Amino acid sequence: MSVSDIWDVLVLGVVLGSLYAVIAIGYTLVYGVLQLLNFAHSEVFMSGGYGGVIALTLVEPVADPSGLQSFGYVILGICAGALLGGLVAFGLEKAAYLPLRRRNAPRLVFLITAIGASFFLYNLAGKLFGRYPMPMPTMYENRKLFEIFGTSVSVTQLIIVVTALVMLLLVDFVVNRTKLGSGIRAVAQDPEVASLMGVNIDRVVSRTFVLGGLMGGVAGFLFGTNLQVEYTMGFLPGITAFAAAVLGGIGNVRGAMLGGLTLGVVEAFTVELWGDAWRYVGAFAVLILVLMFRPTGILGERVGRTA
Amino acid sequence: MSTQVESDPLPSAEPSGAAAPPALLELRDLHVFYGAIEALKGVSLTVGEGEVVALLGANGAGKSTTLKTASGMLAPRAGEVLLHGERVDGITSHELVQLGIGHVPEGRRVFPRMTVLENLRMGAYRLRRPDPADLDRVFTLFPVLAERRKQIGGTLSGGEQQMLAIGRALMGKPELLLLDEPSMGLAPLIVQQIFEILKEINAQGTTLLLVEQNASRALALADRGYVLETGSVVMSDDADALLADPRIRAAYLGESVE
């Protein structure tokens, strides 16, 4: 493995990892406010992919788009992905989790519901949009854009990394600098007291789902730009991003970003060194190793809430 | 003035004070359950505007439950909570905050991973436009919080956390402040300091309803007091009268009488 190979793999890893980071935010935010492992988040991601594909298929991109047209198509895809992701996450919370919270259902019931909602959503997508992959319409010529250290970076790769970076900065700003963010953090640390401060917990929880859904939806579209969109596309990236959230310290937003990037890079190197069959082995081995020595994840102070 | 001693729930547990201030908070015949256990068996009490009212009693008497019901954390199965004569029972706590009730919960419960400043800002969450003067006021009352404004809440000492919890509640500009055991687990000197500040807060116009194990301190600060036993009010009178009452001295002051 030469030095330039290392850069090749690193670029692949960062592209993949930035997607995982964006998806992982959705897991970690929801876990923070509800201590819920929202396994249906992978389907929010998938919905975003369909949102992008459907919007672009309806628009029918011209054959040889100008730079401005290409830019417009990508922005449209991002917005459509965010919209559908946000809507599905909003509906998911209202239909599946809110009734359980009203009844003070035990944790296990939430978990089973999350898994059930995941099955429901991806099978619904398969029914609605067909079981065959939907190709992403060509929005731009995916040419080599520039080189860093002898490694070429394509248009798609740049779009993914830049969009992911913007999303991550945005969510970090929302969580740390806005009123919604202080509500989210207060509910995560002590919901009862948050309520005594005037925080409407139901509203904060709903908006947390939407925030995670917007992120997941955009990630779904970005994932689709590379390949295609399929009803089962959520499962593996979803599980990996969930692992990334745990690796970084679940409940911690910056931890999710770090965990996502780490798993993406490890995955890319594993594939390069041992082949595609080992793809998820390396990443999950790292997860298990880190958790053995730091059970709360890299940046996590603790899992869950005391008292 | 006579001391009422009753074992049955009181329909109206008012001491026959001459010039009672208009009622800010009124609890009428509250029955509150935890599952099948009846924690409050018909509690009635009144807190007048500008007063300091102490709620005394042993562990498990229902003091915290009474406060939690007043601030909407618990819903009564029967009975009424009135704020300025309007029924507010059944209203959730985040809405009650908007009506001017601040609650300093038992065990302080500062947000452990927020700084002192962030904790105080959370206290002003309910306000559309927080007033910078409120922060100055809290820092004047508790200079130590100003010194430690960047420190993480969970790393403060017990006394500092209690001050932060009180300061945080004040940031919401409450008309009525409910305090649940502000002296719990604190060194006597700190307790004295906190009670002096509570007196100052009351002098600045905030009404206080205070739950305390430390009966002598609480009654020294309070205008009136209620004594709870196993979910019922068994005595209520002016603080001085309660402080002089031999039964109170025996049951709640014990060794602590100087």
HADDOCK unambig.tbl for C-alpha pairs under 7 A between the chains (distance, minus, plus):
assign (segid A and resid 186 and name CA) (segid B and resid 111 and name CA) 6.84 0.50 0.50
assign (segid A and resid 189 and name CA) (segid B and resid 111 and name CA) 6.10 0.50 0.50
assign (segid A and resid 190 and name CA) (segid B and resid 111 and name CA) 6.77 0.50 0.50
assign (segid A and resid 195 and name CA) (segid B and resid 93 and name CA) 5.95 0.50 0.50
assign (segid A and resid 195 and name CA) (segid B and resid 94 and name CA) 4.82 0.50 0.50
assign (segid A and resid 196 and name CA) (segid B and resid 93 and name CA) 5.68 0.50 0.50
assign (segid A and resid 196 and name CA) (segid B and resid 94 and name CA) 5.60 0.50 0.50
assign (segid A and resid 196 and name CA) (segid B and resid 97 and name CA) 6.49 0.50 0.50
assign (segid A and resid 196 and name CA) (segid B and resid 103 and name CA) 6.65 0.50 0.50
assign (segid A and resid 197 and name CA) (segid B and resid 94 and name CA) 6.59 0.50 0.50
assign (segid A and resid 197 and name CA) (segid B and resid 97 and name CA) 6.74 0.50 0.50
assign (segid A and resid 197 and name CA) (segid B and resid 122 and name CA) 6.49 0.50 0.50
assign (segid A and resid 197 and name CA) (segid B and resid 123 and name CA) 5.45 0.50 0.50
assign (segid A and resid 197 and name CA) (segid B and resid 125 and name CA) 6.22 0.50 0.50
assign (segid A and resid 197 and name CA) (segid B and resid 126 and name CA) 6.56 0.50 0.50
assign (segid A and resid 198 and name CA) (segid B and resid 94 and name CA) 3.88 0.50 0.50
assign (segid A and resid 198 and name CA) (segid B and resid 95 and name CA) 6.45 0.50 0.50
assign (segid A and resid 198 and name CA) (segid B and resid 97 and name CA) 5.54 0.50 0.50
assign (segid A and resid 198 and name CA) (segid B and resid 98 and name CA) 6.85 0.50 0.50
assign (segid A and resid 198 and name CA) (segid B and resid 125 and name CA) 6.40 0.50 0.50
assign (segid A and resid 198 and name CA) (segid B and resid 126 and name CA) 5.09 0.50 0.50
assign (segid A and resid 199 and name CA) (segid B and resid 94 and name CA) 5.63 0.50 0.50
assign (segid A and resid 200 and name CA) (segid B and resid 94 and name CA) 5.86 0.50 0.50
